[in-house]
Amino acid sequence: MLRRAGGAALTGLAAPWLANLSAVGQAAAFTASDYKALVCVFLFGGNDYANTIVTYDDASHAKYATIRGAGPGRSSNIVLEKSALAATLLKPATPLPSGRQYALNPGMTGLAELFNTGKAAVQLNVGPLVVPLTRVQYDSSDKTRYPLPPKLFSHNDQQSVWQSSAADGSTIGWGGRSGDLALASNDDALFTCISLTGNNVLLSGRDALQYQCTTQGSVAIRSLSDNFFNDGTMRNAFAAMLQQPRKHVLENEYNIVTKRSIGAQARVAKALGDVNLTTPFPANSDLASQLKMVARLIGARAALGARRQVFMVALSGFDLHDYLDTKHQPLLEQLDQALSAFYKATVELGVADKVTAFTASDFGRTLASNGDGTDHGWGSHHLVVGGAVRGGAYYGTPPPVTVSDTGAPDDQWHVGQGRLLPSTSVDQYAATLARWFGVADNELNIILPNLRNFGPAAGRPDYPVDMRFMA
């Protein structure tokens, strides 16, 4: 009796902060017999597009260098010289018009190789849009006809808009919505959406909730896996109390969810124990460790009963108002090495054409320098990697290299200081990925509420719903 009374007292104190649990509902709009996974690689802070996917042809590079501060009598450490870009020159199967060329940052040799061998593609100038906009429409006072995304240039809000089409405080993301539609494809709905980077809105659906893992695997209830209880009998009694039926409806539901969490953790741990990858991943890289765990979870897909999954990993540090010259390339090297290793791991697992990784970020940055950094922008360039990608190609519109503040007719893709006005919306980008994932055309508007404003049905064939970068 004393043991039970002591356990009850401990339960009231320990269980709320020891157990990070959530219930999962069931819903579905399609079923699948094969396997597919989407992996979002989010670059927190707002990645500098101009030093990631660098304009390379002579005319454009000269403009880029001048705008970023190079030129007679001036110097700028944030300008990447053409000589440093030769090894990462991108060689598309179909060249861009007007001789436009791009190269990746010198630290991204692995991704350049994937692009040049057809396993990666570049989406040019993509960002949040409610409706298609020109510079003149952006400047218009008629925001009913020409609405802007909420709270442009704000970190937390634009992170949320990228992930959910709404500002900070949104509770449902397009990855989670895609998961909602795919739940019936999985034997256990809990493993549909998995985060390696903590809580995020991208993976939150109406019924699909994100299962969180660390780079070490599933997260156990601490008191049941460490030395919180020195006595094994005490530990077992506590586990039984957390899971036993109760007469009070809320207590009983809490214990049902706790029991499910304990079972899920044990199942993930056992499934991962049977996955042994030989592909080397970089050491001392959190992003590489996250992607390695994603690869292992994909390797455990059969044991977990998963046929459709959405993952999210992240790398922080891109808010480089200063020190772009010293801090940016090391971050991109981490991205390059981790994504390259991840692609090789999918080849090892035999699912290279079943797994698609893509980058996203708060926003791009200004083309104009503020000294040794750049400020908050809007549109940006992003990468898509995988065996199902129509690689070795650019998608979208190459923006002119300028910092125009005038909104001249020949420069509709800038809103000052070299901030790109997106020529492709996040909805188009996400719809292409979701359609490949298995979401039907008539369901795309469910997960991407602004998509109805794009494409031929909206009278805008110049803004196609599908960017066609997926096979």
Beta strands, then each sheet from edge to edge (+ up, - down):
strand 1: 36-44
strand 2: 53-55
strand 3: 102-104
strand 4: 120-127
strand 5: 193-195
strand 6: 210-214
strand 7: 217-218
strand 8: 308-316
strand 9: 355-361
strand 10: 380-385
strand 11: 394-395
strand 12: 424-425
sheet 1: 7+ 6- 5- 8- 1- 9- 10+ 4- 11-
sheet 2: 7+ 6- 5- 8- 1- 9- 10+ 4- 12-
sheet 3: 2+ 3-
end
